[in-house]
């Protein structure tokens, strides 16, 4: 598993790419390929695309609502792609009048394909991509279809940044509503949802309302963490921006999976002895990209550890990464790549250059825990990970979430670490085997859980997981608000709970 120094930079790019939670090649396909002929179904006041089951392009549109290859068989009666708030209002009013239950899609990255529901209406927001930035107030006003990389570029031009998704193509509407673990989470509140300062929402009765901490505060509370079960359509978000880091450095260390305990115990010691709370720490159990897929686990499975420093200058970034360089991570690893420089665009460039990252357009099933025992959770999963049925399956742990308690958000958990298990494969015939493998991770990691992250749970086979993403009090309040704001059930509940 040793490699020459000349290949290490490329290997770092491969390994970082392997941890991706999404792919770049989805994503604006429907607008490019939709038929220009007027569909037979007409919605008064609606200026966007309307695709009914009778439309010759219906199946193309239906499948394009989910970016990956795990296309559900679920089929709405009509798909509408909105271009404005007025379009969304018209669509919601039409759906309510015709008793069509509404689902909403911004980027289509959810592994469950939760935007696709049987019957009813799907409102696609991906064509709503406007970004306005107030540099003085450091606020971005974005429509829900804006993608991660689009906001990176717009904010960078103003000397600002946002904790955007780790994949450049993710739609920010779904990402932020469900929590959102974005770049530099340690310094940005742990979850991007806490950076929502306001939202424009089309309610079940067809009104466009503004929600902030003081105006419609119950809707504001719900928007901040509700995920794919919201009882309204968020058409615009107002997001707190932050100064752009002047220096981004990353130090990576590769170990055989058998040495996982060295990684977790060393990380625990570093965090006790040094102030590294500002560092974004990612540990991935994965198949080595330079080893054949059928190689035995002892030769192919590795632990890939990376610490990212986002600082105002390179000297400070090197300083906060120094404890890792002076630890057993650096002296006992197979490979180390320290103080590698990046910018936000550079963090993304591997998505465009790699041929076979784990974030490719494949079939997906995902689940997770939020925990204060990240190292123990990884240890509990290690033996089962050795049985991973494909080389792209991986386990990712994100430490240093730095979440603070929040009474103005339904996001419920104050936890140090996210641990996610990712089953990734190509052939539909392998679905039962892959879901079975992922299912066996649940009893291994759940004993360490404080809760779950709603954006990345396997709701198709385990709809009860949605309930477990919230505290008892917050779940009950969400149900009360659903009854208050959507008494006639215009909007779908979480997948499996409608």
C-alpha positions as a printed NumPy array, in Angstrom:
array([[  0.   ,   0.   ,   0.   ],
       [  3.044,   2.297,  -0.055],
       [  3.204,   4.701,  -2.959],
       [  5.854,   6.945,  -4.517],
       [  5.865,  10.624,  -3.436],
       [  5.081,  11.746,  -6.989],
       [  1.686,  10.061,  -6.841],
       [  0.649,  11.291,  -3.432],
       [ -0.893,  14.597,  -4.495],
       [ -3.085,  12.838,  -7.067],
       [ -3.968,  10.169,  -4.542],
       [ -5.065,  12.859,  -2.086],
       [ -7.382,  14.226,  -4.756],
       [ -8.715,  10.716,  -5.381],
       [ -9.265,  10.027,  -1.72 ],
       [-10.967,  13.332,  -1.025],
       [-13.182,  12.711,  -4.043],
       [-14.08 ,   9.263,  -2.735],
       [-15.708,  10.85 ,   0.33 ],
       [-18.101,  12.962,  -1.732],
       [-21.758,  12.971,  -0.748],
       [-22.986,  13.833,  -4.256],
       [-22.02 ,  14.168,  -7.936],
       [-21.556,  17.044, -10.328],
       [-23.133,  15.577, -13.449],
       [-26.826,  15.852, -12.572],
       [-28.316,  18.523, -12.57 ],
       [-29.871,  21.011, -14.814],
       [-30.765,  18.364, -17.373],
       [-34.566,  18.809, -17.321],
       [-34.509,  22.373, -18.627],
       [-32.172,  21.429, -21.43 ],
       [-34.155,  18.409, -22.632],
       [-37.768,  19.307, -21.996],
       [-40.11 ,  19.466, -24.943],
       [-40.97 ,  22.992, -26.03 ],
       [-44.453,  22.055, -27.136],
       [-47.185,  23.234, -24.808],
       [-48.396,  20.414, -22.551],
       [-52.109,  19.715, -22.476],
       [-52.474,  20.529, -18.772],
       [-52.709,  24.231, -17.991],
       [-52.419,  25.969, -14.603],
       [-53.799,  29.503, -14.413],
       [-51.091,  32.054, -13.613],
       [-48.257,  29.551, -13.97 ],
       [-45.405,  30.595, -16.279],
       [-43.026,  27.655, -15.906],
       [-42.981,  24.127, -17.291],
       [-45.932,  21.794, -16.707],
       [-45.418,  18.081, -17.351],
       [-48.325,  15.696, -16.897],
       [-48.306,  11.913, -17.222],
       [-49.553,  12.317, -20.82 ],
       [-46.552,  14.425, -21.797],
       [-44.111,  12.522, -24.065],
       [-41.205,  13.755, -21.901],
       [-42.828,  12.784, -18.616],
       [-40.549,   9.849, -17.813],
       [-37.422,  11.864, -18.618],
       [-38.582,  14.563, -16.232],
       [-39.658,  12.103, -13.573],
       [-36.287,  10.375, -13.483],
       [-34.381,  13.667, -13.591],
       [-35.961,  14.737, -10.313],
       [-33.427,  12.467,  -8.548],
       [-29.776,  13.112,  -9.404],
       [-28.473,   9.575,  -8.749],
       [-29.406,   6.215, -10.31 ],
       [-31.649,   4.99 ,  -7.492],
       [-34.743,   6.119,  -9.352],
       [-37.876,   5.343,  -7.318],
       [-40.852,   3.916,  -9.181],
       [-43.019,   6.505,  -7.434],
       [-44.717,   8.8  ,  -9.96 ],
       [-46.539,  12.107,  -9.37 ],
       [-49.517,  13.008, -11.557],
       [-47.902,  16.258, -12.595],
       [-44.451,  17.852, -12.346],
       [-44.165,  21.639, -12.491],
       [-40.937,  23.584, -12.755],
       [-41.46 ,  27.021, -11.266],
       [-39.618,  30.166, -12.307],
       [-41.008,  32.607,  -9.739],
       [-42.902,  32.999,  -6.489],
       [-46.055,  33.593,  -8.533],
       [-45.562,  30.245, -10.231],
       [-45.276,  28.498,  -6.874],
       [-48.398,  30.209,  -5.567],
       [-50.327,  29.23 ,  -8.693],
       [-49.12 ,  25.628,  -8.426],
       [-50.027,  25.297,  -4.738],
       [-53.48 ,  26.794,  -5.342],
       [-54.08 ,  24.433,  -8.262],
       [-52.935,  21.425,  -6.223],
       [-55.151,  22.366,  -3.284],
       [-58.189,  22.883,  -5.531],
       [-57.666,  19.539,  -7.292],
       [-56.66 ,  17.604,  -4.137],
       [-53.161,  16.896,  -5.414],
       [-50.762,  16.359,  -2.523],
       [-47.603,  18.446,  -3.014],
       [-43.937,  17.442,  -2.782],
       [-41.03 ,  19.843,  -3.337],
       [-37.619,  19.457,  -4.971],
       [-34.689,  21.896,  -5.024],
       [-31.611,  19.885,  -6.062],
       [-32.764,  16.263,  -5.977],
       [-29.774,  15.008,  -3.973],
       [-31.681,  13.265,  -1.199],
       [-30.675,   9.588,  -1.293],
       [-34.297,   8.494,  -0.767],
       [-35.553,  10.475,  -3.751],
       [-38.074,  11.926,  -1.312],
       [-39.348,  14.538,  -3.774],
       [-40.834,  11.773,  -5.93 ],
       [-44.16 ,  10.627,  -4.452],
       [-46.969,   8.576,  -5.897],
       [-49.739,  10.735,  -7.405],
       [-50.093,  14.41 ,  -6.56 ],
       [-47.862,  17.269,  -7.712],
       [-44.108,  17.741,  -7.58 ],
       [-42.948,  21.383,  -7.55 ],
       [-39.407,  21.622,  -8.922],
       [-37.528,  24.76 ,  -7.775],
       [-34.25 ,  24.058,  -9.575],
       [-34.827,  26.826, -12.143],
       [-35.09 ,  29.437,  -9.37 ],
       [-31.423,  30.407,  -9.062],
       [-31.238,  34.116,  -8.219],
       [-28.538,  35.257,  -5.796],
       [-28.407,  38.726,  -4.225],
       [-25.653,  39.629,  -1.765],
       [-25.606,  42.584,   0.622],
       [-21.908,  42.985,   1.323],
       [-22.429,  45.459,   4.163],
       [-24.936,  43.304,   6.054],
       [-23.163,  40.103,   4.931],
       [-26.464,  38.547,   3.894],
       [-27.142,  36.413,   0.817],
       [-30.707,  36.318,  -0.484],
       [-30.982,  33.185,  -2.613],
       [-33.752,  31.301,  -4.332],
       [-34.034,  27.666,  -3.314],
       [-32.613,  26.211,  -6.542],
       [-29.195,  27.833,  -6.089],
       [-26.347,  25.31 ,  -6.13 ],
       [-23.423,  25.159,  -3.755],
       [-20.736,  26.273,  -6.199],
       [-22.896,  29.159,  -7.446],
       [-23.023,  30.66 ,  -3.955],
       [-19.309,  30.006,  -3.422],
       [-18.487,  32.098,  -6.493],
       [-20.966,  34.883,  -5.764],
       [-19.892,  35.233,  -2.127],
       [-16.177,  35.025,  -2.941],
       [-16.503,  38.038,  -5.242],
       [-17.643,  40.013,  -2.189],
       [-14.898,  38.623,   0.061],
       [-17.429,  36.416,   1.847],
       [-18.242,  32.733,   2.312],
       [-20.957,  30.35 ,   3.493],
       [-20.744,  26.792,   4.909],
       [-21.798,  25.289,   1.588],
       [-22.167,  21.54 ,   0.916],
       [-19.07 ,  19.462,   0.228],
       [-20.456,  18.68 ,  -3.235],
       [-20.692,  21.626,  -5.673],
       [-24.   ,  20.61 ,  -7.261],
       [-26.202,  20.273,  -4.163],
       [-29.265,  22.514,  -4.074],
       [-29.081,  24.835,  -1.088],
       [-32.804,  24.717,  -0.348],
       [-32.891,  21.099,   0.784],
       [-29.373,  21.256,   2.241],
       [-30.06 ,  24.123,   4.641],
       [-33.601,  23.099,   5.624],
       [-32.354,  19.706,   6.771],
       [-29.416,  20.981,   8.802],
       [-26.505,  21.2  ,   6.388],
       [-22.971,  20.151,   7.305],
       [-20.971,  22.52 ,   5.116],
       [-17.321,  23.39 ,   4.671],
       [-15.802,  24.938,   7.813],
       [-18.652,  23.725,  10.02 ],
       [-16.537,  24.062,  13.167],
       [-16.452,  27.846,  12.875],
       [-19.953,  28.301,  11.437],
       [-22.257,  26.85 ,  14.071],
       [-21.973,  23.19 ,  13.104],
       [-25.035,  23.223,  10.848],
       [-25.769,  25.673,   8.032],
       [-29.423,  25.826,   9.063],
       [-28.427,  28.084,  11.967],
       [-27.224,  30.638,   9.402],
       [-30.754,  31.049,   8.004],
       [-31.863,  34.541,   9.048],
       [-35.139,  34.519,   7.128],
       [-37.194,  32.687,   4.531],
       [-39.927,  33.387,   1.986],
       [-42.559,  30.657,   2.188],
       [-45.63 ,  29.808,   0.143],
       [-48.118,  28.331,   2.603],
       [-50.802,  25.715,   2.017],
       [-53.43 ,  28.421,   1.496],
       [-51.388,  30.038,  -1.289],
       [-49.963,  33.01 ,   0.625],
       [-46.362,  34.214,   0.356],
       [-45.153,  34.988,   3.863],
       [-41.876,  36.162,   5.351],
       [-40.48 ,  34.193,   8.28 ],
       [-37.847,  35.532,  10.689],
       [-37.148,  35.29 ,  14.392],
       [-39.801,  37.988,  14.968],
       [-42.186,  37.568,  12.006],
       [-43.959,  34.217,  11.743],
       [-41.426,  32.822,  14.241],
       [-43.059,  29.389,  14.318],
       [-42.388,  28.927,  10.581],
       [-38.859,  30.278,  11.07 ],
       [-38.32 ,  27.71 ,  13.838],
       [-39.555,  24.906,  11.591],
       [-37.536,  25.903,   8.527],
       [-34.303,  25.668,  10.521],
       [-33.866,  21.895,  10.49 ],
       [-37.17 ,  20.369,   9.315],
       [-35.747,  18.634,   6.233],
       [-37.903,  17.009,   3.506],
       [-41.135,  17.022,   5.536],
       [-41.875,  20.76 ,   5.522],
       [-45.504,  21.884,   5.207],
       [-44.84 ,  24.725,   2.767],
       [-42.611,  25.755,  -0.123],
       [-39.514,  27.792,   0.711],
       [-38.858,  29.904,  -2.368],
       [-36.098,  32.128,  -0.969],
       [-33.626,  31.981,   1.899],
       [-31.764,  34.795,   3.598],
       [-28.398,  33.482,   4.772],
       [-25.773,  34.911,   7.096],
       [-22.426,  35.112,   5.308],
       [-18.972,  35.153,   6.861],
       [-15.537,  36.568,   6.019],
       [-13.762,  34.518,   3.364],
       [-10.894,  32.507,   4.872],
       [ -7.612,  33.785,   3.464],
       [ -5.848,  30.456,   3.931],
       [ -7.172,  26.89 ,   3.703],
       [ -4.717,  24.097,   4.487],
       [ -5.35 ,  20.377,   4.834],
       [ -3.222,  17.646,   6.398],
       [ -4.068,  14.044,   5.518],
       [ -2.865,  10.728,   6.932],
       [ -3.557,   7.241,   5.574],
       [ -3.616,   4.097,   7.722],
       [ -4.571,   0.491,   7.093],
       [ -8.001,  -0.174,   8.575],
       [ -6.366,  -2.481,  11.114],
       [ -4.784,   0.621,  12.69 ],
       [ -8.08 ,   2.44 ,  13.201],
       [ -7.625,   2.401,  16.984],
       [ -4.372,   4.352,  16.54 ],
       [ -6.277,   7.027,  14.641],
       [ -9.181,   7.338,  17.052],
       [ -7.078,   7.266,  20.236],
       [ -4.592,   9.78 ,  18.823],
       [ -7.394,  12.096,  17.775],
       [ -8.911,  11.854,  21.245],
       [ -5.571,  12.728,  22.843],
       [ -4.988,  15.679,  20.497],
       [ -8.402,  17.119,  21.275],
       [ -7.801,  16.821,  25.025],
       [ -4.341,  18.37 ,  24.955],
       [ -4.692,  21.061,  22.274],
       [ -7.134,  23.722,  21.182],
       [ -8.196,  22.336,  17.806],
       [-11.876,  23.208,  18.012],
       [-11.624,  25.398,  14.891],
       [-10.452,  22.493,  12.723],
       [-12.791,  20.525,  10.457],
       [-11.889,  16.86 ,  10.988],
       [-12.987,  14.072,   8.638],
       [-12.182,  10.389,   9.056],
       [-13.214,   7.958,   6.332],
       [-13.182,   4.162,   6.263],
       [-12.872,   3.305,   2.594],
       [-11.438,   1.081,  -0.128],
       [ -8.038,   2.246,  -1.332],
       [ -8.527,   3.624,  -4.88 ],
       [ -5.275,   2.102,  -6.133],
       [ -6.133,  -1.444,  -4.991],
       [ -8.332,  -3.782,  -7.084],
       [-11.965,  -4.041,  -6.064],
       [-11.66 ,  -7.776,  -5.313],
       [ -8.562,  -7.455,  -3.112],
       [ -8.953,  -8.874,   0.421],
       [ -9.92 ,  -6.329,   3.122],
       [ -6.562,  -6.475,   4.874],
       [ -4.938,  -5.14 ,   1.697],
       [ -7.654,  -2.808,   0.462],
       [ -9.468,  -1.161,   3.373],
       [ -7.96 ,   1.992,   4.792],
       [ -8.642,   4.786,   7.237],
       [ -8.182,   8.186,   5.614],
       [ -7.9  ,  11.082,   8.086],
       [ -7.933,  14.761,   7.094],
       [ -7.845,  17.932,   9.171],
       [ -8.858,  21.178,   7.411],
       [ -7.818,  24.579,   8.726],
       [ -9.734,  27.667,   7.557],
       [ -7.833,  30.721,   8.786],
       [ -6.967,  34.352,   8.078],
       [ -3.396,  33.558,   7.028],
       [ -1.204,  30.558,   6.247],
       [  0.864,  30.929,   9.41 ],
       [ -2.235,  30.579,  11.574],
       [ -3.454,  27.613,   9.526],
       [ -0.133,  25.812,   9.933],
       [ -0.213,  26.539,  13.639],
       [ -3.632,  24.957,  14.208],
       [ -2.587,  21.872,  12.193],
       [  0.718,  21.454,  14.052],
       [ -0.652,  19.154,  16.798],
       [ -1.608,  16.626,  14.128],
       [  1.857,  16.786,  12.544],
       [  3.492,  16.175,  15.923],
       [  1.319,  13.181,  16.795],
       [  1.257,   9.463,  16.053],
       [ -0.868,  10.306,  13.019],
       [  2.283,  11.583,  11.352],
       [  4.76 ,   9.003,  12.688],
       [  2.73 ,   5.81 ,  12.268],
       [  0.832,   6.406,   9.033],
       [  1.483,   4.785,   5.666],
       [  1.269,   8.101,   3.835],
       [  1.061,  11.72 ,   4.963],
       [  0.321,  14.865,   2.984],
       [  0.575,  17.893,   5.244],
       [ -0.336,  21.566,   4.878],
       [ -1.792,  21.132,   1.403],
       [ -3.167,  24.516,   0.19 ],
       [ -6.709,  24.907,  -1.177],
       [ -9.285,  27.54 ,  -1.874],
       [-13.038,  26.882,  -1.93 ],
       [-12.963,  26.263,  -5.666],
       [ -9.962,  23.99 ,  -5.245],
       [-11.858,  21.939,  -2.677],
       [-14.311,  21.198,  -5.458],
       [-12.052,  20.717,  -8.48 ],
       [-11.655,  16.959,  -7.942],
       [-15.346,  16.514,  -8.757],
       [-14.613,  17.585, -12.316],
       [-11.384,  15.658, -12.843],
       [-11.922,  12.224, -11.291],
       [-13.226,   9.288, -13.29 ],
       [-14.689,   7.128, -10.549],
       [-15.248,   8.871,  -7.214],
       [-17.677,   7.534,  -4.657],
       [-19.742,  10.64 ,  -5.346],
       [-20.421,   9.482,  -8.885],
       [-23.91 ,   9.009, -10.303],
       [-24.612,   5.543,  -8.893],
       [-27.25 ,   3.915,  -6.676],
       [-27.268,   5.082,  -3.055],
       [-28.522,   4.145,   0.388],
       [-27.388,   6.148,   3.419],
       [-27.912,   6.29 ,   7.171],
       [-26.222,   7.931,  10.129],
       [-25.981,   8.886,  13.771],
       [-25.147,  12.124,  15.543],
       [-23.01 ,  11.186,  18.523],
       [-20.548,  12.314,  21.156],
       [-18.652,   9.039,  20.723],
       [-17.392,   9.215,  17.161],
       [-14.297,   7.09 ,  17.745],
       [-16.253,   4.301,  19.436],
       [-18.851,   4.385,  16.664],
       [-16.166,   3.924,  14.019],
       [-14.663,   1.055,  15.996],
       [-18.075,  -0.603,  16.225],
       [-18.532,  -0.36 ,  12.448],
       [-15.03 ,  -1.403,  11.383],
       [-15.503,  -5.166,  11.254],
       [-18.753,  -4.873,   9.315],
       [-17.157,  -2.383,   6.929],
       [-14.645,  -5.063,   5.953],
       [-17.589,  -6.905,   4.388],
       [-18.61 ,  -3.94 ,   2.233],
       [-20.044,  -5.403,  -0.992],
       [-18.615,  -2.744,  -3.346],
       [-15.444,  -0.692,  -3.374],
       [-17.369,   2.604,  -3.19 ],
       [-19.101,   1.86 ,   0.109],
       [-17.61 ,   3.935,   2.885],
       [-18.103,   5.231,   6.42 ],
       [-17.529,   8.923,   7.092],
       [-17.085,  10.584,  10.471],
       [-17.159,  14.379,  10.807],
       [-15.784,  15.613,  14.136],
       [-15.832,  19.04 ,  15.802],
       [-19.393,  19.951,  14.832],
       [-19.435,  22.619,  17.577],
       [-23.249,  22.774,  17.648],
       [-24.763,  25.093,  20.261],
       [-28.257,  24.646,  21.765],
       [-30.889,  26.604,  19.819],
       [-34.456,  27.284,  20.894],
       [-35.244,  29.048,  17.599],
       [-34.645,  25.976,  15.426],
       [-36.274,  22.557,  15.258],
       [-32.851,  20.999,  14.646],
       [-32.637,  19.085,  17.897],
       [-29.215,  17.691,  18.65 ],
       [-26.084,  19.052,  20.276],
       [-23.507,  16.476,  19.219],
       [-19.79 ,  16.403,  18.526],
       [-19.713,  14.026,  15.578],
       [-21.667,  12.812,  12.554],
       [-21.059,   9.221,  11.429],
       [-22.622,   8.233,   8.116],
       [-22.641,   4.866,   6.33 ],
       [-22.856,   4.96 ,   2.519],
       [-23.836,   1.997,   0.362],
       [-23.016,   2.776,  -3.284],
       [-23.486,   0.44 ,  -6.243],
       [-24.452,   0.267,  -9.917],
       [-26.877,  -2.56 , -10.678],
       [-30.53 ,  -2.63 ,  -9.645],
       [-30.336,  -6.386,  -9.147],
       [-27.972,  -5.742,  -6.219],
       [-30.497,  -3.58 ,  -4.346],
       [-31.525,  -6.249,  -1.781],
       [-27.914,  -7.11 ,  -0.963],
       [-26.909,  -3.458,  -0.563],
       [-29.892,  -2.49 ,   1.572],
       [-29.24 ,  -5.54 ,   3.735],
       [-25.607,  -4.499,   4.232],
       [-26.611,  -0.965,   5.195],
       [-29.357,  -2.262,   7.466],
       [-26.787,  -4.2  ,   9.479],
       [-24.952,  -0.957,  10.28 ],
       [-27.936,   0.432,  12.21 ],
       [-27.717,  -1.772,  15.324],
       [-23.948,  -1.261,  15.327],
       [-23.993,   2.546,  15.375],
       [-27.365,   3.352,  16.96 ],
       [-26.243,   2.516,  20.54 ],
       [-23.975,   5.583,  20.315],
       [-26.609,   7.918,  18.855],
       [-27.981,  11.083,  20.399],
       [-30.096,  11.443,  17.269],
       [-29.897,  11.407,  13.473],
       [-29.304,  13.867,  10.644],
       [-32.541,  14.091,   8.647],
       [-30.903,  14.773,   5.268],
       [-29.118,  11.416,   5.231],
       [-31.266,   8.647,   6.646],
       [-32.686,   5.577,   4.916],
       [-36.368,   6.478,   5.085],
       [-37.472,   4.046,   2.372],
       [-37.089,   1.01 ,   4.568],
       [-37.106,   2.757,   7.939],
       [-39.582,   5.688,   7.969],
       [-39.379,   5.689,  11.77 ],
       [-35.89 ,   7.176,  11.358],
       [-37.481,  10.549,  10.532],
       [-39.086,  10.649,  13.95 ],
       [-35.697,   9.893,  15.514],
       [-34.161,  12.95 ,  13.864],
       [-35.908,  15.205,  16.397],
       [-36.364,  15.4  ,  20.133],
       [-39.769,  14.37 ,  21.444],
       [-40.736,  17.972,  22.129],
       [-39.625,  19.23 ,  18.723],
       [-41.359,  16.384,  16.891],
       [-44.629,  17.086,  18.679],
       [-44.352,  20.793,  17.919],
       [-43.728,  20.057,  14.246],
       [-46.917,  18.   ,  14.104],
       [-48.867,  20.794,  15.789],
       [-47.499,  23.341,  13.308],
       [-48.347,  21.042,  10.406],
       [-51.949,  20.928,  11.607],
       [-51.988,  24.706,  12.071],
       [-50.435,  25.703,   8.742],
       [-51.624,  22.793,   6.57 ],
       [-54.904,  21.588,   8.12 ],
       [-56.156,  20.095,   4.844],
       [-52.962,  18.122,   4.204],
       [-51.875,  19.872,   1.003],
       [-48.222,  18.916,   1.532],
       [-46.712,  15.474,   1.857],
       [-45.369,  14.363,   5.221],
       [-41.965,  12.679,   5.427],
       [-41.559,   9.727,   3.075],
       [-43.455,   6.789,   4.51 ],
       [-45.422,   8.922,   6.965],
       [-47.947,  10.571,   4.634]])
